[in-house]
Amino acid sequence: MPAQSASVDGAGLLARAQLPTRTDKVWHIELAPLTRMEAWKVAPLRDGDAVAMVGFTFAGEKGEPILRVEYLMVGAQTYGLRSSPA
């Protein structure tokens, strides 16, 4: 996991990650603010890009189907979106 300016237990987050149990067909994905995306040098996404993400939804999966992305994987690159790069 990439080093971030905030203390993040990336290995622990990945070890506890699990798929959501809710069955919504459409999810809203919240990425980091543009300034943080630029600090990580995340290139604009294009059709066909291989993208994966690890993030959080509301406690107990209640509320809207929203995923707050903590780690964004684009191709072979991983970005930690909780804070700026270290």
N, CA, C and O atoms as CSV, one atom per row, in Angstrom:
chain,resi,resn,atom,element,x,y,z
A,1,MET,N,N,0.841,-1.169,0.000
A,1,MET,CA,C,0.000,0.000,0.000
A,1,MET,C,C,0.892,1.239,0.000
A,1,MET,O,O,1.924,1.258,0.670
A,2,PRO,N,N,0.507,2.257,-0.735
A,2,PRO,CA,C,1.335,3.455,-0.813
A,2,PRO,C,C,1.322,4.227,0.510
A,2,PRO,O,O,0.323,4.229,1.229
A,3,ALA,N,N,2.437,4.875,0.816
A,3,ALA,CA,C,2.538,5.682,2.031
A,3,ALA,C,C,1.675,6.934,1.887
A,3,ALA,O,O,1.638,7.563,0.829
A,4,GLN,N,N,0.976,7.283,2.980
A,4,GLN,CA,C,0.122,8.470,2.992
A,4,GLN,C,C,0.550,9.392,4.129
A,4,GLN,O,O,1.236,8.964,5.057
A,5,SER,N,N,0.146,10.643,4.054
A,5,SER,CA,C,0.489,11.595,5.110
A,5,SER,C,C,-0.260,11.283,6.406
A,5,SER,O,O,0.235,11.612,7.485
A,6,ALA,N,N,-1.427,10.664,6.331
A,6,ALA,CA,C,-2.180,10.239,7.518
A,6,ALA,C,C,-1.779,8.809,7.863
A,6,ALA,O,O,-1.409,8.031,6.983
A,7,SER,N,N,-1.852,8.473,9.121
A,7,SER,CA,C,-1.558,7.118,9.559
A,7,SER,C,C,-2.717,6.210,9.182
A,7,SER,O,O,-3.817,6.348,9.716
A,8,VAL,N,N,-2.476,5.288,8.269
A,8,VAL,CA,C,-3.511,4.375,7.783
A,8,VAL,C,C,-2.962,2.952,7.839
A,8,VAL,O,O,-1.860,2.687,7.358
A,9,ASP,N,N,-3.729,2.042,8.424
A,9,ASP,CA,C,-3.342,0.637,8.473
A,9,ASP,C,C,-3.866,-0.045,7.215
A,9,ASP,O,O,-4.874,-0.751,7.255
A,10,GLY,N,N,-3.177,0.172,6.102
A,10,GLY,CA,C,-3.624,-0.363,4.823
A,10,GLY,C,C,-3.726,-1.868,4.811
A,10,GLY,O,O,-4.695,-2.417,4.288
A,11,ALA,N,N,-2.734,-2.556,5.383
A,11,ALA,CA,C,-2.768,-4.017,5.415
A,11,ALA,C,C,-3.968,-4.500,6.229
A,11,ALA,O,O,-4.628,-5.466,5.846
A,12,GLY,N,N,-4.254,-3.835,7.347
A,12,GLY,CA,C,-5.404,-4.206,8.169
A,12,GLY,C,C,-6.722,-3.971,7.446
A,12,GLY,O,O,-7.635,-4.792,7.529
A,13,LEU,N,N,-6.820,-2.847,6.734
A,13,LEU,CA,C,-8.039,-2.566,5.966
A,13,LEU,C,C,-8.277,-3.642,4.917
A,13,LEU,O,O,-9.397,-4.127,4.756
A,14,LEU,N,N,-7.221,-4.010,4.206
A,14,LEU,CA,C,-7.378,-5.035,3.172
A,14,LEU,C,C,-7.724,-6.391,3.767
A,14,LEU,O,O,-8.508,-7.143,3.188
A,15,ALA,N,N,-7.142,-6.707,4.921
A,15,ALA,CA,C,-7.424,-7.995,5.562
A,15,ALA,C,C,-8.882,-8.103,6.000
A,15,ALA,O,O,-9.449,-9.195,5.997
A,16,ARG,N,N,-9.499,-6.966,6.380
A,16,ARG,CA,C,-10.889,-6.985,6.849
A,16,ARG,C,C,-11.897,-6.681,5.743
A,16,ARG,O,O,-13.101,-6.700,5.996
A,17,ALA,N,N,-11.441,-6.406,4.542
A,17,ALA,CA,C,-12.348,-6.040,3.444
A,17,ALA,C,C,-13.258,-7.204,3.084
A,17,ALA,O,O,-12.843,-8.362,3.083
A,18,GLN,N,N,-14.506,-6.873,2.780
A,18,GLN,CA,C,-15.473,-7.877,2.340
A,18,GLN,C,C,-16.448,-7.240,1.369
A,18,GLN,O,O,-16.635,-6.023,1.372
A,19,LEU,N,N,-17.054,-8.043,0.559
A,19,LEU,CA,C,-18.039,-7.542,-0.393
A,19,LEU,C,C,-19.297,-7.124,0.352
A,19,LEU,O,O,-19.643,-7.721,1.371
A,20,PRO,N,N,-19.983,-6.101,-0.149
A,20,PRO,CA,C,-21.254,-5.711,0.485
A,20,PRO,C,C,-22.294,-6.818,0.296
A,20,PRO,O,O,-22.235,-7.595,-0.657
A,21,THR,N,N,-23.236,-6.867,1.220
A,21,THR,CA,C,-24.296,-7.874,1.119
A,21,THR,C,C,-25.536,-7.327,0.431
A,21,THR,O,O,-26.383,-8.099,-0.017
A,22,ARG,N,N,-25.654,-6.027,0.342
A,22,ARG,CA,C,-26.842,-5.461,-0.305
A,22,ARG,C,C,-26.805,-5.713,-1.803
A,22,ARG,O,O,-25.738,-5.951,-2.368
A,23,THR,N,N,-27.943,-5.663,-2.437
A,23,THR,CA,C,-28.063,-6.075,-3.838
A,23,THR,C,C,-28.347,-4.933,-4.804
A,23,THR,O,O,-28.848,-5.164,-5.904
A,24,ASP,N,N,-28.032,-3.708,-4.408
A,24,ASP,CA,C,-28.265,-2.571,-5.310
A,24,ASP,C,C,-27.512,-2.762,-6.622
A,24,ASP,O,O,-26.371,-3.223,-6.630
A,25,LYS,N,N,-28.153,-2.407,-7.719
A,25,LYS,CA,C,-27.511,-2.536,-9.031
A,25,LYS,C,C,-26.660,-1.318,-9.363
A,25,LYS,O,O,-25.739,-1.414,-10.174
A,26,VAL,N,N,-26.952,-0.179,-8.753
A,26,VAL,CA,C,-26.198,1.044,-9.014
A,26,VAL,C,C,-25.661,1.581,-7.692
A,26,VAL,O,O,-26.409,1.747,-6.728
A,27,TRP,N,N,-24.360,1.851,-7.655
A,27,TRP,CA,C,-23.711,2.438,-6.482
A,27,TRP,C,C,-23.138,3.791,-6.877
A,27,TRP,O,O,-22.716,3.984,-8.017
A,28,HIS,N,N,-23.123,4.711,-5.951
A,28,HIS,CA,C,-22.460,6.003,-6.141
A,28,HIS,C,C,-21.078,5.879,-5.500
A,28,HIS,O,O,-20.946,5.466,-4.348
A,29,ILE,N,N,-20.074,6.237,-6.258
A,29,ILE,CA,C,-18.694,6.105,-5.806
A,29,ILE,C,C,-18.152,7.494,-5.484
A,29,ILE,O,O,-18.170,8.388,-6.330
A,30,GLU,N,N,-17.664,7.670,-4.237
A,30,GLU,CA,C,-17.060,8.945,-3.830
A,30,GLU,C,C,-15.557,8.790,-3.807
A,30,GLU,O,O,-15.010,8.018,-3.019
A,31,LEU,N,N,-14.896,9.529,-4.677
A,31,LEU,CA,C,-13.443,9.561,-4.689
A,31,LEU,C,C,-12.968,10.712,-3.805
A,31,LEU,O,O,-13.784,11.380,-3.169
A,32,ALA,N,N,-11.686,10.942,-3.761
A,32,ALA,CA,C,-11.118,12.045,-2.981
A,32,ALA,C,C,-11.375,13.370,-3.700
A,32,ALA,O,O,-11.723,13.378,-4.881
A,33,PRO,N,N,-11.204,14.493,-2.987
A,33,PRO,CA,C,-11.308,15.795,-3.651
A,33,PRO,C,C,-10.284,15.886,-4.795
A,33,PRO,O,O,-9.248,15.221,-4.761
A,34,LEU,N,N,-10.577,16.699,-5.789
A,34,LEU,CA,C,-9.696,16.818,-6.958
A,34,LEU,C,C,-8.263,17.189,-6.585
A,34,LEU,O,O,-7.320,16.702,-7.208
A,35,THR,N,N,-8.088,18.040,-5.582
A,35,THR,CA,C,-6.725,18.420,-5.190
A,35,THR,C,C,-5.937,17.207,-4.713
A,35,THR,O,O,-4.746,17.096,-5.004
A,36,ARG,N,N,-6.578,16.299,-3.987
A,36,ARG,CA,C,-5.892,15.096,-3.526
A,36,ARG,C,C,-5.660,14.138,-4.687
A,36,ARG,O,O,-4.607,13.503,-4.757
A,37,MET,N,N,-6.615,14.021,-5.592
A,37,MET,CA,C,-6.429,13.167,-6.772
A,37,MET,C,C,-5.237,13.665,-7.592
A,37,MET,O,O,-4.445,12.868,-8.095
A,38,GLU,N,N,-5.119,14.988,-7.720
A,38,GLU,CA,C,-3.982,15.568,-8.447
A,38,GLU,C,C,-2.674,15.328,-7.710
A,38,GLU,O,O,-1.651,15.068,-8.343
A,39,ALA,N,N,-2.687,15.412,-6.374
A,39,ALA,CA,C,-1.472,15.159,-5.597
A,39,ALA,C,C,-0.983,13.725,-5.809
A,39,ALA,O,O,0.223,13.478,-5.828
A,40,TRP,N,N,-1.908,12.785,-5.968
A,40,TRP,CA,C,-1.555,11.387,-6.224
A,40,TRP,C,C,-1.227,11.162,-7.695
A,40,TRP,O,O,-0.748,10.092,-8.069
A,41,LYS,N,N,-1.483,12.164,-8.526
A,41,LYS,CA,C,-1.258,12.072,-9.977
A,41,LYS,C,C,-2.110,10.968,-10.622
A,41,LYS,O,O,-1.637,10.223,-11.481
A,42,VAL,N,N,-3.373,10.881,-10.189
A,42,VAL,CA,C,-4.311,9.928,-10.783
A,42,VAL,C,C,-4.696,10.451,-12.162
A,42,VAL,O,O,-5.235,11.551,-12.291
A,43,ALA,N,N,-4.419,9.662,-13.182
A,43,ALA,CA,C,-4.771,10.060,-14.546
A,43,ALA,C,C,-6.277,9.946,-14.733
A,43,ALA,O,O,-6.913,9.106,-14.097
A,44,PRO,N,N,-6.856,10.776,-15.592
A,44,PRO,CA,C,-8.295,10.646,-15.872
A,44,PRO,C,C,-8.615,9.236,-16.364
A,44,PRO,O,O,-7.868,8.661,-17.157
A,45,LEU,N,N,-9.718,8.692,-15.894
A,45,LEU,CA,C,-10.124,7.353,-16.289
A,45,LEU,C,C,-10.771,7.393,-17.672
A,45,LEU,O,O,-11.430,8.364,-18.044
A,46,ARG,N,N,-10.563,6.309,-18.422
A,46,ARG,CA,C,-11.148,6.206,-19.761
A,46,ARG,C,C,-11.909,4.890,-19.880
A,46,ARG,O,O,-11.657,3.949,-19.128
A,47,ASP,N,N,-12.828,4.830,-20.815
A,47,ASP,CA,C,-13.551,3.580,-21.068
A,47,ASP,C,C,-12.546,2.459,-21.273
A,47,ASP,O,O,-11.572,2.608,-22.010
A,48,GLY,N,N,-12.792,1.341,-20.615
A,48,GLY,CA,C,-11.935,0.185,-20.774
A,48,GLY,C,C,-10.823,0.076,-19.743
A,48,GLY,O,O,-10.164,-0.961,-19.667
A,49,ASP,N,N,-10.591,1.133,-18.932
A,49,ASP,CA,C,-9.566,1.053,-17.887
A,49,ASP,C,C,-9.963,0.014,-16.851
A,49,ASP,O,O,-11.123,-0.060,-16.446
A,50,ALA,N,N,-8.996,-0.786,-16.425
A,50,ALA,CA,C,-9.228,-1.751,-15.344
A,50,ALA,C,C,-9.158,-0.994,-14.028
A,50,ALA,O,O,-8.117,-0.435,-13.684
A,51,VAL,N,N,-10.269,-0.976,-13.287
A,51,VAL,CA,C,-10.357,-0.216,-12.039
A,51,VAL,C,C,-10.915,-1.118,-10.942
A,51,VAL,O,O,-11.857,-1.879,-11.162
A,52,ALA,N,N,-10.312,-1.016,-9.753
A,52,ALA,CA,C,-10.828,-1.704,-8.572
A,52,ALA,C,C,-10.739,-0.727,-7.413
A,52,ALA,O,O,-9.986,0.245,-7.477
A,53,MET,N,N,-11.493,-0.972,-6.366
A,53,MET,CA,C,-11.455,-0.060,-5.228
A,53,MET,C,C,-11.820,-0.793,-3.948
A,53,MET,O,O,-12.543,-1.789,-3.961
A,54,VAL,N,N,-11.302,-0.272,-2.844
A,54,VAL,CA,C,-11.653,-0.729,-1.513
A,54,VAL,C,C,-12.125,0.512,-0.777
A,54,VAL,O,O,-11.464,1.551,-0.814
A,55,GLY,N,N,-13.259,0.407,-0.113
A,55,GLY,CA,C,-13.785,1.576,0.572
A,55,GLY,C,C,-14.806,1.200,1.619
A,55,GLY,O,O,-14.939,0.039,2.009
A,56,PHE,N,N,-15.521,2.211,2.061
A,56,PHE,CA,C,-16.497,2.053,3.129
A,56,PHE,C,C,-17.861,2.517,2.677
A,56,PHE,O,O,-17.987,3.433,1.864
A,57,THR,N,N,-18.877,1.876,3.212
A,57,THR,CA,C,-20.255,2.308,3.042
A,57,THR,C,C,-20.762,2.699,4.433
A,57,THR,O,O,-19.981,2.714,5.384
A,58,PHE,N,N,-22.005,3.004,4.565
A,58,PHE,CA,C,-22.563,3.374,5.866
A,58,PHE,C,C,-22.569,2.173,6.804
A,58,PHE,O,O,-22.651,1.030,6.355
A,59,ALA,N,N,-22.483,2.430,8.084
A,59,ALA,CA,C,-22.515,1.352,9.090
A,59,ALA,C,C,-23.758,0.499,8.881
A,59,ALA,O,O,-24.862,1.013,8.703
A,60,GLY,N,N,-23.557,-0.809,8.905
A,60,GLY,CA,C,-24.676,-1.717,8.713
A,60,GLY,C,C,-25.244,-1.679,7.309
A,60,GLY,O,O,-26.323,-2.217,7.060
A,61,GLU,N,N,-24.532,-1.049,6.391
A,61,GLU,CA,C,-24.970,-0.874,5.005
A,61,GLU,C,C,-26.323,-0.178,4.906
A,61,GLU,O,O,-27.075,-0.409,3.959
A,62,LYS,N,N,-26.633,0.670,5.879
A,62,LYS,CA,C,-27.893,1.419,5.849
A,62,LYS,C,C,-27.716,2.664,4.988
A,62,LYS,O,O,-26.591,3.097,4.736
A,63,GLY,N,N,-28.808,3.226,4.546
A,63,GLY,CA,C,-28.764,4.447,3.752
A,63,GLY,C,C,-28.556,4.169,2.279
A,63,GLY,O,O,-28.773,3.057,1.798
A,64,GLU,N,N,-28.133,5.195,1.579
A,64,GLU,CA,C,-27.930,5.113,0.133
A,64,GLU,C,C,-26.760,4.184,-0.201
A,64,GLU,O,O,-25.864,4.008,0.624
A,65,PRO,N,N,-26.755,3.589,-1.394
A,65,PRO,CA,C,-25.632,2.748,-1.812
A,65,PRO,C,C,-24.450,3.617,-2.261
A,65,PRO,O,O,-24.249,3.853,-3.452
A,66,ILE,N,N,-23.688,4.077,-1.289
A,66,ILE,CA,C,-22.544,4.955,-1.540
A,66,ILE,C,C,-21.288,4.265,-1.020
A,66,ILE,O,O,-21.276,3.734,0.091
A,67,LEU,N,N,-20.239,4.275,-1.824
A,67,LEU,CA,C,-18.949,3.725,-1.414
A,67,LEU,C,C,-17.936,4.862,-1.375
A,67,LEU,O,O,-17.706,5.533,-2.380
A,68,ARG,N,N,-17.335,5.072,-0.211
A,68,ARG,CA,C,-16.274,6.068,-0.057
A,68,ARG,C,C,-14.952,5.336,-0.274
A,68,ARG,O,O,-14.573,4.480,0.526
A,69,VAL,N,N,-14.262,5.668,-1.342
A,69,VAL,CA,C,-13.067,4.942,-1.743
A,69,VAL,C,C,-11.876,5.318,-0.866
A,69,VAL,O,O,-11.544,6.494,-0.721
A,70,GLU,N,N,-11.239,4.303,-0.284
A,70,GLU,CA,C,-10.014,4.483,0.498
A,70,GLU,C,C,-8.792,4.158,-0.357
A,70,GLU,O,O,-7.779,4.854,-0.287
A,71,TYR,N,N,-8.887,3.113,-1.155
A,71,TYR,CA,C,-7.810,2.729,-2.068
A,71,TYR,C,C,-8.384,2.558,-3.453
A,71,TYR,O,O,-9.377,1.857,-3.644
A,72,LEU,N,N,-7.757,3.201,-4.416
A,72,LEU,CA,C,-8.153,3.115,-5.815
A,72,LEU,C,C,-7.034,2.409,-6.566
A,72,LEU,O,O,-5.874,2.810,-6.481
A,73,MET,N,N,-7.381,1.366,-7.295
A,73,MET,CA,C,-6.420,0.639,-8.099
A,73,MET,C,C,-6.779,0.846,-9.566
A,73,MET,O,O,-7.878,0.507,-10.005
A,74,VAL,N,N,-5.845,1.401,-10.306
A,74,VAL,CA,C,-6.035,1.634,-11.736
A,74,VAL,C,C,-4.894,0.912,-12.445
A,74,VAL,O,O,-3.730,1.291,-12.317
A,75,GLY,N,N,-5.240,-0.129,-13.190
A,75,GLY,CA,C,-4.193,-0.955,-13.799
A,75,GLY,C,C,-3.338,-1.557,-12.690
A,75,GLY,O,O,-3.863,-2.214,-11.791
A,76,ALA,N,N,-2.039,-1.341,-12.743
A,76,ALA,CA,C,-1.116,-1.874,-11.736
A,76,ALA,C,C,-0.804,-0.859,-10.640
A,76,ALA,O,O,-0.028,-1.164,-9.734
A,77,GLN,N,N,-1.385,0.333,-10.696
A,77,GLN,CA,C,-1.093,1.413,-9.741
A,77,GLN,C,C,-2.152,1.475,-8.640
A,77,GLN,O,O,-3.345,1.357,-8.920
A,78,THR,N,N,-1.720,1.661,-7.386
A,78,THR,CA,C,-2.634,1.812,-6.252
A,78,THR,C,C,-2.453,3.193,-5.651
A,78,THR,O,O,-1.324,3.639,-5.447
A,79,TYR,N,N,-3.555,3.873,-5.366
A,79,TYR,CA,C,-3.555,5.202,-4.774
A,79,TYR,C,C,-4.285,5.148,-3.441
A,79,TYR,O,O,-5.362,4.559,-3.351
A,80,GLY,N,N,-3.719,5.751,-2.410
A,80,GLY,CA,C,-4.373,5.850,-1.108
A,80,GLY,C,C,-5.101,7.171,-1.014
A,80,GLY,O,O,-4.455,8.215,-0.916
A,81,LEU,N,N,-6.411,7.167,-1.040
A,81,LEU,CA,C,-7.163,8.415,-1.177
A,81,LEU,C,C,-7.593,9.047,0.148
A,81,LEU,O,O,-8.247,10.089,0.139
A,82,ARG,N,N,-7.244,8.445,1.285
A,82,ARG,CA,C,-7.651,9.025,2.566
A,82,ARG,C,C,-6.902,10.334,2.835
A,82,ARG,O,O,-7.462,11.269,3.407
A,83,SER,N,N,-5.643,10.394,2.422
A,83,SER,CA,C,-4.840,11.592,2.632
A,83,SER,C,C,-3.871,11.751,1.476
A,83,SER,O,O,-3.886,10.954,0.537
A,84,SER,N,N,-3.036,12.763,1.534
A,84,SER,CA,C,-2.077,13.036,0.473
A,84,SER,C,C,-0.914,12.051,0.529
A,84,SER,O,O,-0.697,11.397,1.549
A,85,PRO,N,N,-0.171,11.946,-0.566
A,85,PRO,CA,C,1.009,11.061,-0.546
A,85,PRO,C,C,2.018,11.534,0.492
A,85,PRO,O,O,2.145,12.730,0.755
A,86,ALA,N,N,2.737,10.570,1.081
A,86,ALA,CA,C,3.769,10.906,2.069
A,86,ALA,C,C,5.046,11.303,1.379
A,86,ALA,O,O,6.033,11.621,2.042
